[in-house]
């Protein structure tokens, strides 16, 4: 398996900015089914509108866990 490569996705996928992480750390930090708490800073933009799908690639190559799907955090 290869490491996560955001350039292979059809939508723009980037980590959240440091300022947004500081502002929304509580909303982006989620306890996962495996009992670990993770920061979900990677996000995929979904349009039309300002929808975001936040995910973590901490599970290792070829695996992600989705933590948050909603409108862009403001």
Wavefront OBJ file of the C-alpha trace (Angstrom):
o trace
v 0.000 0.000 0.000
v 1.074 3.547 -0.743
v 0.778 6.476 1.681
v -2.178 8.847 1.326
v -1.801 11.097 -1.727
v -4.396 13.916 -1.932
v -3.423 14.602 -5.548
v -5.091 11.356 -6.628
v -8.581 12.510 -5.568
v -10.916 14.239 -8.008
v -11.907 16.965 -5.501
v -9.561 19.458 -3.893
v -8.282 17.872 -0.681
v -6.077 19.725 1.811
v -5.303 19.839 5.515
v -7.100 22.576 7.449
v -5.068 25.717 8.147
v -3.387 26.133 11.534
v -5.647 29.090 12.357
v -8.808 27.055 11.604
v -7.491 24.135 13.656
v -6.926 26.462 16.609
v -10.406 27.961 16.184
v -12.269 24.657 15.664
v -10.071 22.104 17.460
v -13.002 20.908 19.605
v -15.257 20.242 16.579
v -12.428 18.573 14.622
v -11.266 16.297 17.464
v -13.405 13.167 17.500
v -13.304 9.897 19.435
v -13.192 7.021 16.945
v -14.702 3.519 17.241
v -11.255 2.121 18.146
v -11.288 4.343 21.255
v -8.589 6.730 20.026
v -9.222 10.468 19.773
v -8.054 11.972 16.477
v -7.822 15.417 14.945
v -9.625 15.397 11.595
v -7.849 18.183 9.714
v -7.804 16.733 6.198
v -10.870 17.816 4.266
v -12.398 17.308 0.869
v -14.481 20.109 -0.637
v -17.927 19.130 -1.906
v -19.780 21.489 -4.216
v -22.139 23.077 -4.990
v -22.218 24.922 -1.729
v -19.625 24.945 1.007
v -19.810 21.312 2.143
v -16.785 19.590 3.687
v -15.915 15.983 4.435
v -13.276 15.842 7.192
v -11.218 12.676 7.542
v -8.096 11.196 9.096
v -5.486 9.013 7.430
v -4.000 7.910 10.784
v -5.090 4.291 10.283
v -2.238 3.651 7.851
v -1.794 3.288 4.098
v -4.979 2.708 2.136
v -7.323 3.469 5.054
v -9.187 6.576 6.171
v -11.818 7.264 8.775
v -14.483 9.915 8.163
v -15.100 12.128 11.163
v -17.313 14.981 10.046
v -19.557 15.834 7.066
v -21.281 19.197 7.118
v -21.109 22.751 5.891
v -17.778 24.547 6.086
v -16.873 25.512 9.657
v -17.268 29.252 10.279
l 1 2 3 4 5 6 7 8 9 10 11 12 13 14 15 16 17 18 19 20 21 22 23 24 25 26 27 28 29 30 31 32 33 34 35 36 37 38 39 40 41 42 43 44 45 46 47 48 49 50 51 52 53 54 55 56 57 58 59 60 61 62 63 64 65 66 67 68 69 70 71 72 73 74
